[in-house]
């Protein structure tokens, strides 16, 4: 009973953070801040979902595969976001600033 | 009790699919190519999440393997776009 409640709660947290990532991608002003929203929120969302599924199965084989998937996602998502934003900066994509300009 | 958990996991997967539909707006409109790549990356991560949730809801552990392969291919897409469009002469530091 408690296990079921924990599984449902973790899945709900995962869905919530995926929604936060989607809202961030829609509403933030430039490439860099959008990449920030995606990396933070979506990594946490996938982490909570994978934890929920590992608790649901509970057998050694599935828990091991879930942990491997979690490690892959945690390692690859920030790397991909860094590669994309570095490429965007090298191509001169505008950085969003306030009216007075940066550093003020 | 188990049926409640299964239904909740399927509902969570459906909600994740709905949020990826929202992200499709950024993929279609995004001012630069990099916005589109970030949107596609987020949709791919959401698909990994849907696969993981359905693996538990439908009780098919093999979907976890598919999710691992999908996560790695998603990473390769973003990394290839990021590396091949990188311009070393455009960076000053």
N, CA and C atoms of all chains as a GROMACS GRO file, in nm:
protein
  591
    1UNK      N    1   0.083  -0.121   0.000
    1UNK     CA    2   0.000   0.000   0.000
    1UNK      C    3   0.087   0.126   0.000
    2UNK      N    4   0.181   0.132   0.094
    2UNK     CA    5   0.272   0.246   0.098
    2UNK      C    6   0.359   0.248  -0.028
    3UNK      N    7   0.399   0.128  -0.072
    3UNK     CA    8   0.481   0.120  -0.194
    3UNK      C    9   0.404   0.175  -0.313
    4UNK      N   10   0.274   0.140  -0.324
    4UNK     CA   11   0.194   0.193  -0.435
    4UNK      C   12   0.186   0.344  -0.430
    5UNK      N   13   0.166   0.399  -0.309
    5UNK     CA   14   0.157   0.544  -0.296
    5UNK      C   15   0.289   0.610  -0.337
    6UNK      N   16   0.401   0.549  -0.297
    6UNK     CA   17   0.532   0.607  -0.332
    6UNK      C   18   0.553   0.602  -0.483
    7UNK      N   19   0.513   0.490  -0.547
    7UNK     CA   20   0.529   0.478  -0.693
    7UNK      C   21   0.447   0.585  -0.764
    8UNK      N   22   0.321   0.601  -0.722
    8UNK     CA   23   0.235   0.700  -0.788
    8UNK      C   24   0.289   0.840  -0.766
    9UNK      N   25   0.339   0.866  -0.645
    9UNK     CA   26   0.393   0.999  -0.615
    9UNK      C   27   0.516   1.029  -0.701
   10UNK      N   28   0.605   0.931  -0.716
   10UNK     CA   29   0.725   0.953  -0.797
   10UNK      C   30   0.689   0.976  -0.943
   11UNK      N   31   0.592   0.898  -0.995
   11UNK     CA   32   0.550   0.919  -1.133
   11UNK      C   33   0.489   1.057  -1.151
   12UNK      N   34   0.411   1.102  -1.051
   12UNK     CA   35   0.351   1.236  -1.061
   12UNK      C   36   0.458   1.344  -1.060
   13UNK      N   37   0.561   1.327  -0.976
   13UNK     CA   38   0.671   1.425  -0.975
   13UNK      C   39   0.741   1.428  -1.110
   14UNK      N   40   0.761   1.310  -1.169
   14UNK     CA   41   0.824   1.305  -1.301
   14UNK      C   42   0.744   1.378  -1.406
   15UNK      N   43   0.612   1.356  -1.406
   15UNK     CA   44   0.526   1.425  -1.503
   15UNK      C   45   0.530   1.575  -1.480
   16UNK      N   46   0.531   1.617  -1.352
   16UNK     CA   47   0.534   1.760  -1.320
   16UNK      C   48   0.660   1.824  -1.376
   17UNK      N   49   0.776   1.759  -1.357
   17UNK     CA   50   0.900   1.824  -1.403
   17UNK      C   51   0.911   1.821  -1.555
   18UNK      N   52   0.853   1.720  -1.620
   18UNK     CA   53   0.850   1.723  -1.766
   18UNK      C   54   0.764   1.840  -1.815
   19UNK      N   55   0.653   1.865  -1.743
   19UNK     CA   56   0.568   1.979  -1.780
   19UNK      C   57   0.643   2.111  -1.760
   20UNK      N   58   0.720   2.120  -1.650
   20UNK     CA   59   0.800   2.240  -1.626
   20UNK      C   60   0.900   2.261  -1.739
   21UNK      N   61   0.962   2.153  -1.785
   21UNK     CA   62   1.057   2.165  -1.896
   21UNK      C   63   0.987   2.214  -2.023
   22UNK      N   64   0.866   2.162  -2.049
   22UNK     CA   65   0.793   2.204  -2.169
   22UNK      C   66   0.758   2.352  -2.161
   23UNK      N   67   0.713   2.398  -2.043
   23UNK     CA   68   0.679   2.539  -2.027
   23UNK      C   69   0.804   2.626  -2.043
   24UNK      N   70   0.917   2.579  -1.988
   24UNK     CA   71   1.041   2.655  -2.003
   24UNK      C   72   1.083   2.666  -2.148
   25UNK      N   73   1.070   2.558  -2.224
   25UNK     CA   74   1.106   2.563  -2.366
   25UNK      C   75   1.014   2.659  -2.441
   26UNK      N   76   0.888   2.665  -2.402
   26UNK     CA   77   0.797   2.755  -2.472
   26UNK      C   78   0.822   2.900  -2.438
   27UNK      N   79   0.849   2.933  -2.310
   27UNK     CA   80   0.838   3.073  -2.267
   27UNK      C   81   0.971   3.144  -2.245
   28UNK      N   82   1.083   3.073  -2.229
   28UNK     CA   83   1.208   3.143  -2.201
   28UNK      C   84   1.260   3.210  -2.328
   29UNK      N   85   1.340   3.317  -2.313
   29UNK     CA   86   1.364   3.406  -2.427
   29UNK      C   87   1.471   3.362  -2.526
   30UNK      N   88   1.576   3.288  -2.488
   30UNK     CA   89   1.677   3.256  -2.589
   30UNK      C   90   1.724   3.110  -2.574
   31UNK      N   91   1.815   3.070  -2.663
   31UNK     CA   92   1.856   2.930  -2.670
   31UNK      C   93   1.914   2.882  -2.538
   32UNK      N   94   1.995   2.969  -2.476
   32UNK     CA   95   2.072   2.925  -2.358
   32UNK      C   96   1.980   2.899  -2.239
   33UNK      N   97   1.883   2.989  -2.217
   33UNK     CA   98   1.793   2.967  -2.104
   33UNK      C   99   1.698   2.850  -2.130
   34UNK      N  100   1.660   2.830  -2.257
   34UNK     CA  101   1.577   2.713  -2.288
   34UNK      C  102   1.653   2.585  -2.260
   35UNK      N  103   1.781   2.583  -2.298
   35UNK     CA  104   1.862   2.464  -2.272
   35UNK      C  105   1.875   2.439  -2.122
   36UNK      N  106   1.886   2.547  -2.045
   36UNK     CA  107   1.891   2.536  -1.900
   36UNK      C  108   1.766   2.467  -1.846
   37UNK      N  109   1.647   2.515  -1.892
   37UNK     CA  110   1.522   2.458  -1.844
   37UNK      C  111   1.512   2.310  -1.878
   38UNK      N  112   1.547   2.275  -2.003
   38UNK     CA  113   1.538   2.134  -2.045
   38UNK      C  114   1.628   2.046  -1.960
   39UNK      N  115   1.753   2.088  -1.941
   39UNK     CA  116   1.849   1.999  -1.875
   39UNK      C  117   1.812   1.975  -1.730
   40UNK      N  118   1.785   2.083  -1.656
   40UNK     CA  119   1.754   2.066  -1.514
   40UNK      C  120   1.627   1.985  -1.494
   41UNK      N  121   1.516   2.037  -1.550
   41UNK     CA  122   1.386   1.979  -1.518
   41UNK      C  123   1.369   1.840  -1.577
   42UNK      N  124   1.414   1.819  -1.699
   42UNK     CA  125   1.387   1.690  -1.761
   42UNK      C  126   1.474   1.581  -1.702
   43UNK      N  127   1.596   1.614  -1.662
   43UNK     CA  128   1.679   1.513  -1.596
   43UNK      C  129   1.614   1.466  -1.467
   44UNK      N  130   1.560   1.562  -1.389
   44UNK     CA  131   1.494   1.524  -1.264
   44UNK      C  132   1.366   1.445  -1.293
   45UNK      N  133   1.290   1.483  -1.398
   45UNK     CA  134   1.169   1.410  -1.431
   45UNK      C  135   1.196   1.265  -1.468
   46UNK      N  136   1.295   1.244  -1.554
   46UNK     CA  137   1.329   1.107  -1.593
   46UNK      C  138   1.380   1.029  -1.473
   47UNK      N  139   1.460   1.096  -1.386
   47UNK     CA  140   1.510   1.026  -1.268
   47UNK      C  141   1.399   0.975  -1.179
   48UNK      N  142   1.296   1.060  -1.154
   48UNK     CA  143   1.186   1.017  -1.068
   48UNK      C  144   1.106   0.903  -1.132
   49UNK      N  145   1.083   0.913  -1.265
   49UNK     CA  146   1.008   0.805  -1.331
   49UNK      C  147   1.083   0.673  -1.324
   50UNK      N  148   1.214   0.678  -1.347
   50UNK     CA  149   1.291   0.553  -1.346
   50UNK      C  150   1.295   0.495  -1.206
   51UNK      N  151   1.303   0.581  -1.103
   51UNK     CA  152   1.297   0.531  -0.966
   51UNK      C  153   1.163   0.464  -0.938
   52UNK      N  154   1.053   0.524  -0.987
   52UNK     CA  155   0.921   0.465  -0.967
   52UNK      C  156   0.913   0.327  -1.031
   53UNK      N  157   0.967   0.314  -1.154
   53UNK     CA  158   0.958   0.186  -1.223
   53UNK      C  159   1.048   0.081  -1.157
   54UNK      N  160   1.166   0.125  -1.107
   54UNK     CA  161   1.252   0.030  -1.036
   54UNK      C  162   1.184  -0.020  -0.910
   55UNK      N  163   1.112   0.068  -0.838
   55UNK     CA  164   1.038   0.023  -0.720
   55UNK      C  165   0.924  -0.071  -0.760
   56UNK      N  166   0.860  -0.043  -0.876
   56UNK     CA  167   0.747  -0.126  -0.919
   56UNK      C  168   0.792  -0.268  -0.949
   57UNK      N  169   0.903  -0.284  -1.024
   57UNK     CA  170   0.948  -0.419  -1.058
   57UNK      C  171   1.010  -0.487  -0.936
   58UNK      N  172   1.114  -0.426  -0.879
   58UNK     CA  173   1.171  -0.480  -0.757
   58UNK      C  174   1.260  -0.602  -0.775
   59UNK      N  175   1.272  -0.656  -0.898
   59UNK     CA  176   1.361  -0.769  -0.920
   59UNK      C  177   1.498  -0.718  -0.964
   60UNK      N  178   1.602  -0.799  -0.941
   60UNK     CA  179   1.739  -0.752  -0.959
   60UNK      C  180   1.766  -0.712  -1.103
   61UNK      N  181   1.717  -0.791  -1.200
   61UNK     CA  182   1.747  -0.765  -1.341
   61UNK      C  183   1.692  -0.629  -1.384
   62UNK      N  184   1.564  -0.603  -1.351
   62UNK     CA  185   1.502  -0.479  -1.396
   62UNK      C  186   1.558  -0.358  -1.322
   63UNK      N  187   1.590  -0.376  -1.193
   63UNK     CA  188   1.647  -0.264  -1.118
   63UNK      C  189   1.784  -0.228  -1.174
   64UNK      N  190   1.862  -0.331  -1.211
   64UNK     CA  191   1.993  -0.303  -1.269
   64UNK      C  192   1.980  -0.227  -1.400
   65UNK      N  193   1.887  -0.271  -1.488
   65UNK     CA  194   1.869  -0.201  -1.615
   65UNK      C  195   1.819  -0.058  -1.594
   66UNK      N  196   1.732  -0.040  -1.495
   66UNK     CA  197   1.683   0.095  -1.467
   66UNK      C  198   1.797   0.185  -1.420
   67UNK      N  199   1.887   0.131  -1.336
   67UNK     CA  200   1.999   0.212  -1.289
   67UNK      C  201   2.094   0.246  -1.403
   68UNK      N  202   2.116   0.149  -1.494
   68UNK     CA  203   2.202   0.176  -1.611
   68UNK      C  204   2.140   0.287  -1.697
   69UNK      N  205   2.007   0.279  -1.718
   69UNK     CA  206   1.939   0.383  -1.796
   69UNK      C  207   1.950   0.519  -1.727
   70UNK      N  208   1.937   0.519  -1.593
   70UNK     CA  209   1.949   0.644  -1.518
   70UNK      C  210   2.088   0.704  -1.534
   71UNK      N  211   2.191   0.620  -1.526
   71UNK     CA  212   2.328   0.670  -1.542
   71UNK      C  213   2.349   0.726  -1.682
   72UNK      N  214   2.297   0.656  -1.786
   72UNK     CA  215   2.310   0.705  -1.923
   72UNK      C  216   2.246   0.842  -1.937
   73UNK      N  217   2.122   0.856  -1.886
   73UNK     CA  218   2.051   0.983  -1.902
   73UNK      C  219   2.123   1.094  -1.828
   74UNK      N  220   2.170   1.065  -1.705
   74UNK     CA  221   2.239   1.169  -1.628
   74UNK      C  222   2.370   1.208  -1.694
   75UNK      N  223   2.434   1.116  -1.764
   75UNK     CA  224   2.561   1.149  -1.826
   75UNK      C  225   2.544   1.218  -1.961
   76UNK      N  226   2.444   1.174  -2.040
   76UNK     CA  227   2.434   1.222  -2.178
   76UNK      C  228   2.358   1.353  -2.191
   77UNK      N  229   2.257   1.380  -2.106
   77UNK     CA  230   2.175   1.501  -2.126
   77UNK      C  231   2.254   1.630  -2.109
   78UNK      N  232   2.332   1.649  -2.001
   78UNK     CA  233   2.410   1.773  -1.991
   78UNK      C  234   2.518   1.783  -2.099
   79UNK      N  235   2.575   1.669  -2.141
   79UNK     CA  236   2.676   1.673  -2.246
   79UNK      C  237   2.616   1.723  -2.377
   80UNK      N  238   2.499   1.671  -2.413
   80UNK     CA  239   2.435   1.713  -2.537
   80UNK      C  240   2.395   1.860  -2.531
   81UNK      N  241   2.342   1.904  -2.414
   81UNK     CA  242   2.302   2.044  -2.402
   81UNK      C  243   2.424   2.135  -2.412
   82UNK      N  244   2.536   2.094  -2.353
   82UNK     CA  245   2.657   2.175  -2.362
   82UNK      C  246   2.708   2.184  -2.505
   83UNK      N  247   2.704   2.072  -2.579
   83UNK     CA  248   2.750   2.074  -2.717
   83UNK      C  249   2.665   2.167  -2.802
   84UNK      N  250   2.532   2.162  -2.782
   84UNK     CA  251   2.443   2.244  -2.864
   84UNK      C  252   2.463   2.392  -2.832
   85UNK      N  253   2.468   2.428  -2.703
   85UNK     CA  254   2.479   2.569  -2.669
   85UNK      C  255   2.617   2.625  -2.705
   86UNK      N  256   2.721   2.542  -2.695
   86UNK     CA  257   2.854   2.590  -2.736
   86UNK      C  258   2.855   2.618  -2.885
   87UNK      N  259   2.792   2.528  -2.962
   87UNK     CA  260   2.784   2.551  -3.106
   87UNK      C  261   2.702   2.676  -3.137
   88UNK      N  262   2.592   2.697  -3.062
   88UNK     CA  263   2.511   2.816  -3.085
   88UNK      C  264   2.591   2.942  -3.055
   89UNK      N  265   2.670   2.940  -2.947
   89UNK     CA  266   2.750   3.058  -2.912
   89UNK      C  267   2.857   3.085  -3.017
   90UNK      N  268   2.917   2.978  -3.071
   90UNK     CA  269   3.021   2.999  -3.171
   90UNK      C  270   2.964   3.051  -3.302
   91UNK      N  271   2.835   3.027  -3.327
   91UNK     CA  272   2.771   3.080  -3.448
   91UNK      C  273   2.708   3.216  -3.424
   92UNK      N  274   2.725   3.274  -3.305
   92UNK     CA  275   2.678   3.409  -3.282
   92UNK      C  276   2.529   3.423  -3.258
   93UNK      N  277   2.464   3.324  -3.199
   93UNK     CA  278   2.324   3.339  -3.162
   93UNK      C  279   2.313   3.442  -3.050
   94UNK      N  280   2.216   3.534  -3.063
   94UNK     CA  281   2.207   3.646  -2.968
   94UNK      C  282   2.177   3.597  -2.828
   95UNK      N  283   2.240   3.662  -2.730
   95UNK     CA  284   2.212   3.636  -2.590
   95UNK      C  285   2.111   3.738  -2.542
   96UNK      N  286   2.007   3.690  -2.471
   96UNK     CA  287   1.902   3.780  -2.424
   96UNK      C  288   1.955   3.862  -2.308
   97UNK      N  289   1.937   3.995  -2.315
   97UNK     CA  290   1.981   4.083  -2.207
   97UNK      C  291   1.868   4.180  -2.173
   98UNK      N  292   1.890   4.258  -2.065
   98UNK     CA  293   1.793   4.362  -2.032
   98UNK      C  294   1.821   4.484  -2.117
   99UNK      N  295   1.741   4.589  -2.099
   99UNK     CA  296   1.753   4.708  -2.185
   99UNK      C  297   1.889   4.774  -2.171
  100UNK      N  298   1.944   4.771  -2.046
  100UNK     CA  299   2.070   4.843  -2.023
  100UNK      C  300   2.189   4.763  -2.072
  101UNK      N  301   2.170   4.640  -2.109
  101UNK     CA  302   2.282   4.556  -2.149
  101UNK      C  303   2.328   4.470  -2.033
  102UNK      N  304   2.422   4.380  -2.060
  102UNK     CA  305   2.465   4.286  -1.957
  102UNK      C  306   2.551   4.354  -1.850
  103UNK      N  307   2.567   4.288  -1.738
  103UNK     CA  308   2.657   4.326  -1.629
  103UNK      C  309   2.624   4.462  -1.570
  104UNK      N  310   2.497   4.494  -1.552
  104UNK     CA  311   2.463   4.622  -1.491
  104UNK      C  312   2.357   4.605  -1.384
  105UNK      N  313  -0.550  -0.305  -0.586
  105UNK     CA  314  -0.446  -0.207  -0.555
  105UNK      C  315  -0.346  -0.197  -0.670
  106UNK      N  316  -0.308  -0.314  -0.722
  106UNK     CA  317  -0.212  -0.313  -0.832
  106UNK      C  318  -0.270  -0.245  -0.955
  107UNK      N  319  -0.403  -0.260  -0.971
  107UNK     CA  320  -0.467  -0.201  -1.088
  107UNK      C  321  -0.463  -0.049  -1.083
  108UNK      N  322  -0.472   0.005  -0.960
  108UNK     CA  323  -0.464   0.151  -0.945
  108UNK      C  324  -0.328   0.202  -0.991
  109UNK      N  325  -0.221   0.130  -0.951
  109UNK     CA  326  -0.086   0.172  -0.990
  109UNK      C  327  -0.071   0.166  -1.141
  110UNK      N  328  -0.121   0.058  -1.203
  110UNK     CA  329  -0.110   0.044  -1.348
  110UNK      C  330  -0.181   0.158  -1.420
  111UNK      N  331  -0.303   0.188  -1.374
  111UNK     CA  332  -0.378   0.297  -1.436
  111UNK      C  333  -0.306   0.430  -1.420
  112UNK      N  334  -0.249   0.453  -1.300
  112UNK     CA  335  -0.178   0.579  -1.277
  112UNK      C  336  -0.056   0.590  -1.368
  113UNK      N  337   0.014   0.478  -1.390
  113UNK     CA  338   0.133   0.485  -1.475
  113UNK      C  339   0.094   0.511  -1.620
  114UNK      N  340  -0.014   0.449  -1.667
  114UNK     CA  341  -0.060   0.476  -1.804
  114UNK      C  342  -0.102   0.621  -1.819
  115UNK      N  343  -0.171   0.675  -1.716
  115UNK     CA  344  -0.212   0.815  -1.721
  115UNK      C  345  -0.090   0.906  -1.723
  116UNK      N  346   0.014   0.873  -1.646
  116UNK     CA  347   0.135   0.954  -1.646
  116UNK      C  348   0.200   0.953  -1.784
  117UNK      N  349   0.203   0.835  -1.848
  117UNK     CA  350   0.261   0.826  -1.982
  117UNK      C  351   0.181   0.913  -2.080
  118UNK      N  352   0.047   0.910  -2.069
  118UNK     CA  353  -0.036   0.991  -2.159
  118UNK      C  354  -0.009   1.140  -2.138
  119UNK      N  355   0.007   1.182  -2.011
  119UNK     CA  356   0.034   1.323  -1.985
  119UNK      C  357   0.170   1.365  -2.041
  120UNK      N  358   0.268   1.276  -2.033
  120UNK     CA  359   0.400   1.309  -2.089
  120UNK      C  360   0.391   1.326  -2.241
  121UNK      N  361   0.309   1.241  -2.306
  121UNK     CA  362   0.290   1.256  -2.451
  121UNK      C  363   0.226   1.390  -2.482
  122UNK      N  364   0.128   1.433  -2.398
  122UNK     CA  365   0.064   1.563  -2.421
  122UNK      C  366   0.165   1.678  -2.409
  123UNK      N  367   0.256   1.670  -2.310
  123UNK     CA  368   0.355   1.777  -2.297
  123UNK      C  369   0.451   1.778  -2.415
  124UNK      N  370   0.482   1.660  -2.472
  124UNK     CA  371   0.568   1.662  -2.591
  124UNK      C  372   0.497   1.728  -2.708
  125UNK      N  373   0.365   1.716  -2.716
  125UNK     CA  374   0.291   1.785  -2.821
  125UNK      C  375   0.304   1.936  -2.804
  126UNK      N  376   0.306   1.984  -2.677
  126UNK     CA  377   0.329   2.126  -2.654
  126UNK      C  378   0.465   2.168  -2.709
  127UNK      N  379   0.568   2.084  -2.684
  127UNK     CA  380   0.704   2.119  -2.725
  127UNK      C  381   0.715   2.125  -2.877
  128UNK      N  382   0.628   2.053  -2.948
  128UNK     CA  383   0.631   2.056  -3.095
  128UNK      C  384   0.613   2.198  -3.148
  129UNK      N  385   0.545   2.286  -3.071
  129UNK     CA  386   0.532   2.425  -3.115
  129UNK      C  387   0.670   2.490  -3.128
  130UNK      N  388   0.758   2.466  -3.028
  130UNK     CA  389   0.892   2.525  -3.034
  130UNK      C  390   0.972   2.465  -3.149
  131UNK      N  391   0.953   2.335  -3.177
  131UNK     CA  392   1.025   2.273  -3.288
  131UNK      C  393   0.981   2.335  -3.420
  132UNK      N  394   0.852   2.366  -3.434
  132UNK     CA  395   0.804   2.422  -3.560
  132UNK      C  396   0.841   2.568  -3.574
  133UNK      N  397   0.834   2.648  -3.465
  133UNK     CA  398   0.846   2.793  -3.475
  133UNK      C  399   0.987   2.842  -3.450
  134UNK      N  400   1.059   2.774  -3.356
  134UNK     CA  401   1.186   2.820  -3.301
  134UNK      C  402   1.270   2.906  -3.392
  135UNK      N  403   1.318   3.021  -3.347
  135UNK     CA  404   1.385   3.115  -3.438
  135UNK      C  405   1.512   3.056  -3.498
  136UNK      N  406   1.590   2.981  -3.422
  136UNK     CA  407   1.714   2.925  -3.476
  136UNK      C  408   1.706   2.773  -3.482
  137UNK      N  409   1.802   2.714  -3.552
  137UNK     CA  410   1.808   2.568  -3.561
  137UNK      C  411   1.832   2.506  -3.424
  138UNK      N  412   1.907   2.578  -3.339
  138UNK     CA  413   1.942   2.521  -3.209
  138UNK      C  414   1.819   2.508  -3.120
  139UNK      N  415   1.723   2.601  -3.132
  139UNK     CA  416   1.597   2.585  -3.058
  139UNK      C  417   1.527   2.457  -3.100
  140UNK      N  418   1.530   2.431  -3.231
  140UNK     CA  419   1.463   2.310  -3.278
  140UNK      C  420   1.532   2.185  -3.228
  141UNK      N  421   1.667   2.188  -3.227
  141UNK     CA  422   1.740   2.069  -3.180
  141UNK      C  423   1.712   2.045  -3.031
  142UNK      N  424   1.705   2.156  -2.953
  142UNK     CA  425   1.675   2.140  -2.811
  142UNK      C  426   1.534   2.083  -2.792
  143UNK      N  427   1.438   2.130  -2.875
  143UNK     CA  428   1.303   2.075  -2.866
  143UNK      C  429   1.298   1.928  -2.900
  144UNK      N  430   1.370   1.887  -3.006
  144UNK     CA  431   1.371   1.745  -3.044
  144UNK      C  432   1.438   1.661  -2.935
  145UNK      N  433   1.542   1.719  -2.872
  145UNK     CA  434   1.609   1.649  -2.763
  145UNK      C  435   1.514   1.625  -2.646
  146UNK      N  436   1.434   1.729  -2.614
  146UNK     CA  437   1.338   1.714  -2.504
  146UNK      C  438   1.231   1.612  -2.539
  147UNK      N  439   1.185   1.610  -2.665
  147UNK     CA  440   1.084   1.512  -2.705
  147UNK      C  441   1.141   1.370  -2.695
  148UNK      N  442   1.269   1.354  -2.735
  148UNK     CA  443   1.331   1.222  -2.724
  148UNK      C  444   1.341   1.175  -2.581
  149UNK      N  445   1.378   1.267  -2.490
  149UNK     CA  446   1.385   1.230  -2.349
  149UNK      C  447   1.246   1.194  -2.295
  150UNK      N  448   1.143   1.269  -2.343
  150UNK     CA  449   1.006   1.236  -2.300
  150UNK      C  450   0.965   1.098  -2.349
  151UNK      N  451   1.012   1.060  -2.470
  151UNK     CA  452   0.978   0.928  -2.522
  151UNK      C  453   1.044   0.820  -2.439
  152UNK      N  454   1.169   0.845  -2.394
  152UNK     CA  455   1.234   0.750  -2.303
  152UNK      C  456   1.150   0.732  -2.176
  153UNK      N  457   1.098   0.846  -2.125
  153UNK     CA  458   1.015   0.840  -2.005
  153UNK      C  459   0.887   0.760  -2.029
  154UNK      N  460   0.824   0.780  -2.146
  154UNK     CA  461   0.702   0.706  -2.178
  154UNK      C  462   0.732   0.557  -2.187
  155UNK      N  463   0.844   0.521  -2.249
  155UNK     CA  464   0.881   0.379  -2.261
  155UNK      C  465   0.901   0.316  -2.123
  156UNK      N  466   0.968   0.391  -2.033
  156UNK     CA  467   0.993   0.336  -1.900
  156UNK      C  468   0.862   0.317  -1.824
  157UNK      N  469   0.772   0.418  -1.833
  157UNK     CA  470   0.645   0.406  -1.761
  157UNK      C  471   0.560   0.293  -1.817
  158UNK      N  472   0.561   0.276  -1.952
  158UNK     CA  473   0.481   0.169  -2.011
  158UNK      C  474   0.542   0.032  -1.981
  159UNK      N  475   0.674   0.025  -1.963
  159UNK     CA  476   0.736  -0.103  -1.926
  159UNK      C  477   0.677  -0.154  -1.795
  160UNK      N  478   0.653  -0.060  -1.700
  160UNK     CA  479   0.592  -0.102  -1.574
  160UNK      C  480   0.442  -0.125  -1.589
  161UNK      N  481   0.374  -0.035  -1.663
  161UNK     CA  482   0.228  -0.044  -1.670
  161UNK      C  483   0.182  -0.168  -1.746
  162UNK      N  484   0.249  -0.203  -1.856
  162UNK     CA  485   0.211  -0.320  -1.934
  162UNK      C  486   0.284  -0.446  -1.889
  163UNK      N  487   0.373  -0.431  -1.788
  163UNK     CA  488   0.449  -0.544  -1.733
  163UNK      C  489   0.535  -0.612  -1.841
  164UNK      N  490   0.606  -0.530  -1.918
  164UNK     CA  491   0.697  -0.583  -2.020
  164UNK      C  492   0.836  -0.526  -1.994
  165UNK      N  493   0.920  -0.598  -1.923
  165UNK     CA  494   1.053  -0.544  -1.888
  165UNK      C  495   1.142  -0.521  -2.009
  166UNK      N  496   1.111  -0.582  -2.124
  166UNK     CA  497   1.195  -0.564  -2.242
  166UNK      C  498   1.193  -0.419  -2.290
  167UNK      N  499   1.086  -0.343  -2.255
  167UNK     CA  500   1.081  -0.204  -2.296
  167UNK      C  501   1.194  -0.122  -2.233
  168UNK      N  502   1.249  -0.170  -2.120
  168UNK     CA  503   1.361  -0.098  -2.059
  168UNK      C  504   1.482  -0.101  -2.152
  169UNK      N  505   1.507  -0.214  -2.218
  169UNK     CA  506   1.618  -0.221  -2.314
  169UNK      C  507   1.597  -0.124  -2.429
  170UNK      N  508   1.472  -0.118  -2.479
  170UNK     CA  509   1.443  -0.024  -2.588
  170UNK      C  510   1.467   0.119  -2.541
  171UNK      N  511   1.432   0.147  -2.415
  171UNK     CA  512   1.454   0.283  -2.363
  171UNK      C  513   1.602   0.316  -2.356
  172UNK      N  514   1.686   0.219  -2.318
  172UNK     CA  515   1.831   0.244  -2.313
  172UNK      C  516   1.884   0.277  -2.452
  173UNK      N  517   1.845   0.197  -2.552
  173UNK     CA  518   1.892   0.221  -2.689
  173UNK      C  519   1.843   0.356  -2.738
  174UNK      N  520   1.717   0.391  -2.705
  174UNK     CA  521   1.662   0.518  -2.752
  174UNK      C  522   1.735   0.636  -2.689
  175UNK      N  523   1.769   0.622  -2.560
  175UNK     CA  524   1.842   0.731  -2.494
  175UNK      C  525   1.978   0.753  -2.559
  176UNK      N  526   2.047   0.644  -2.592
  176UNK     CA  527   2.180   0.660  -2.654
  176UNK      C  528   2.169   0.720  -2.794
  177UNK      N  529   2.068   0.680  -2.874
  177UNK     CA  530   2.054   0.736  -3.008
  177UNK      C  531   2.016   0.884  -3.002
  178UNK      N  532   1.933   0.920  -2.902
  178UNK     CA  533   1.896   1.059  -2.883
  178UNK      C  534   2.019   1.144  -2.852
  179UNK      N  535   2.108   1.090  -2.770
  179UNK     CA  536   2.233   1.159  -2.737
  179UNK      C  537   2.320   1.177  -2.860
  180UNK      N  538   2.325   1.073  -2.945
  180UNK     CA  539   2.407   1.081  -3.067
  180UNK      C  540   2.355   1.190  -3.159
  181UNK      N  541   2.222   1.203  -3.172
  181UNK     CA  542   2.165   1.309  -3.257
  181UNK      C  543   2.210   1.447  -3.211
  182UNK      N  544   2.192   1.476  -3.082
  182UNK     CA  545   2.227   1.610  -3.034
  182UNK      C  546   2.376   1.634  -3.045
  183UNK      N  547   2.455   1.534  -3.013
  183UNK     CA  548   2.600   1.553  -3.014
  183UNK      C  549   2.651   1.574  -3.156
  184UNK      N  550   2.596   1.502  -3.254
  184UNK     CA  551   2.641   1.518  -3.393
  184UNK      C  552   2.606   1.658  -3.443
  185UNK      N  553   2.483   1.705  -3.415
  185UNK     CA  554   2.446   1.840  -3.458
  185UNK      C  555   2.535   1.944  -3.390
  186UNK      N  556   2.560   1.925  -3.260
  186UNK     CA  557   2.643   2.021  -3.187
  186UNK      C  558   2.786   2.024  -3.235
  187UNK      N  559   2.843   1.909  -3.266
  187UNK     CA  560   2.983   1.907  -3.308
  187UNK      C  561   3.002   1.954  -3.452
  188UNK      N  562   2.910   1.916  -3.541
  188UNK     CA  563   2.930   1.947  -3.683
  188UNK      C  564   2.899   2.092  -3.715
  189UNK      N  565   2.819   2.160  -3.632
  189UNK     CA  566   2.793   2.301  -3.660
  189UNK      C  567   2.879   2.391  -3.574
  190UNK      N  568   2.977   2.335  -3.503
  190UNK     CA  569   3.064   2.417  -3.419
  190UNK      C  570   3.164   2.491  -3.505
  191UNK      N  571   3.179   2.622  -3.480
  191UNK     CA  572   3.267   2.706  -3.560
  191UNK      C  573   3.377   2.761  -3.470
  192UNK      N  574   3.499   2.704  -3.472
  192UNK     CA  575   3.603   2.748  -3.379
  192UNK      C  576   3.643   2.893  -3.398
  193UNK      N  577   3.629   2.946  -3.522
  193UNK     CA  578   3.671   3.084  -3.544
  193UNK      C  579   3.572   3.184  -3.486
  194UNK      N  580   3.452   3.138  -3.446
  194UNK     CA  581   3.353   3.230  -3.393
  194UNK      C  582   3.363   3.253  -3.244
  195UNK      N  583   3.462   3.191  -3.179
  195UNK     CA  584   3.474   3.202  -3.033
  195UNK      C  585   3.598   3.283  -3.001
  196UNK      N  586   3.582   3.384  -2.914
  196UNK     CA  587   3.698   3.462  -2.871
  196UNK      C  588   3.711   3.448  -2.721
  197UNK      N  589   3.810   3.375  -2.672
  197UNK     CA  590   3.845   3.376  -2.531
  197UNK      C  591   3.984   3.324  -2.511
   0.00000   0.00000   0.00000
